[in-house]
Amino acid sequence: MGVLETVYMVCLVSGIIYTVLSLLFGDAVSDWLDHFHLPLFQPITFVSGLTAFGGAGYILSRFTSLSDLVVFVLAAVIGAGLAVFAYFLWVKPMSQAENSTGYSMTQLGGKLGEVGTTIPAEGLGEVLLPMLSGTTYHMAASLERVSIPQGTRVVVVEVRDHVLYVIPFQPES
């Protein structure tokens, strides 16, 4: 085995080891590599390119009669091409994706919901709010201190101490 074949094998095996470590240890390895802050040097792009470079170089050197220089250049082009492809296929779209279906209580102001448990004039009831991740249930009180019966559509006006203060929703006619 020549020197370049060894380099190709090391790249290929390193990519496979990284993949296995990522499966076992989650994002710990990726988070460490993310500290470099280079857009095309994201872990998925770097490892994709490295693995493709190693695999292509090894296969081309073993099964073709191309010179070492041509094999190296072709392997580099294939590796770089796959890295760029991975960047535009996975990394860039995922960086613009919503990374959580969670929400903050402060984001509930202005939301429309429905009273699930009657809200007494002086006390707490329950409001159902449709969210991206499903329906959520929250303690609620009447902002105007009037009883709001079950099934009434309401709008959240204020959130204090994890309690939604609501008023009946009156659509404009």
N, C-alpha and C positions, 0 to 999 in steps of 0.2 A: 504494500500500500504506500503510495507516494505521499509527500508532505501535503499537497493540496487535497488529496482524498481524506487525509486525517482532519484537515481544517473543515471540510464539508461535513464529515461525520460528527465532529464536535458541535458544529452549528445545529445540525439536525437533532442530535441527542439533547443538546441544551434546550431547544424549543420543546421537545417532548417532555423533558423533566420539568420545565416551567409550567407546561400545561397540567401535568399531574399535580404539581405543588399548588397550582391555582385551584384545582378541583378539591384538594384536601384542606387547604388553609384559606379558602375564600379570597377576599380582596386584599389581604395583608401584603402580599407580594406586589400586587398592582398599585396599592396605595404608596408603598415605598418608592416604586419607580415613577409614580406621578409627580414626585417632588422635583423632577427635572424641568417641568413646565414647557416642554417643546411640543407643539401641536402634532407633528408627525411622529414624534418619539413617544407615543402612547404605548403602554405595555402590549396591547393587542396588536398594534401595527408593527412594533419592533420585533416581537416574537414571531409573528406571521412571516415577516420578511426574512428574518434569520433562519427560520425553519425551511422556508421555500428555497432560500439560497443554498443551504446545506443539502437539502434533498435533490434539487436540480443539479447542483455541482457534482454530487456523488453519482447520480444516475448518468449524467452526460459524460463524466470521466470514465466510468466503468463500461458503458455500453455504446460509445461512439468512438470514432477515430479522430475527433477534433483535437486541436492542440490545447495545451493547458491554458494558454491565454484566452483563446476563444471560449473554452468551457467556463473560465472564471468570469468573463464579461457577460456571457449568456446567463449564468447563474445569478450574477449581480443584478442584471436587468429583470430577471424573473422575480427575484426576491424583492427588489424595489417596487416592481409593478404590483406584486401582491400586497405589499405594505400600503401603498397608495390606495389600492382597491379596498383593503380592510378599513382604512381611515374613512373613506367616503361611504362605505357600506354600513359600518357599525359605529365608529367613534363619533363622527360629526353628527349624524342623526340622533344618537343617544345623548349627546351633550345638550341638545335642544329639547329633549323629552322631559316630561314631568317626572321628577324623581320620587314623588311620594303622593299617596292618596290621603295623607293626613291633612289636618287643618288646625288652625288656631281658633280659640273661642272668639277672639277679636274679629275674625273674618265673618262671623255669623250675622253681624248687623246688616239689615236690609233683606235678609233671606225670607222667603215665604215658606210657611209650614202649616201644619194642621194640629189642632188641639187633640191630643190622644187621651188625656185625663182632664176633666173639667178643671179650669183654673178658678178658684174662689176669689172673691174680691180682696180678701186679706189672707193670702196663703199661696201655696205652690201647687201647680199642676204639671202636666207634661206636654211637650210639643214634639211632634215628629217633623224632622227636616230632611228633605231629599238631598243627598250629597253624591258626589262622584262615586264614592265607594259603597253606596247603599244608603238606606234610611237610618238616621241617627235620632236618638231620643234624648231630650234635655229637660231639666227642671225649668219651669217658667212661672213668671208672675205677671199679673196684669199691670201695665204701666199706669193706666187710668183708674186702677183700684175698683174695677167692675168685674163681675163674674163673666167668664167666657166659657160657654158650653162645649162639650166634646164634639168634634167634627167641624168646628168653626175654622175657617182659613184665617191665619194671622200673619203679621209681619213683625220681625224682630227689630226693635227700635234701639235697644241698648243691651249690653252685657256687663253685669257686675257680679263679682264673687261667684262665678260659674253658674249664674242664674240669668236666663234670658227674660228680658222685659218686653212684652209683646202688646200689640193692640190688634183688634179685629181688622182684617183686610177688607177694604171697600173699593172694588174696582170702579174706575171712572165709567160713567155711562155715555 
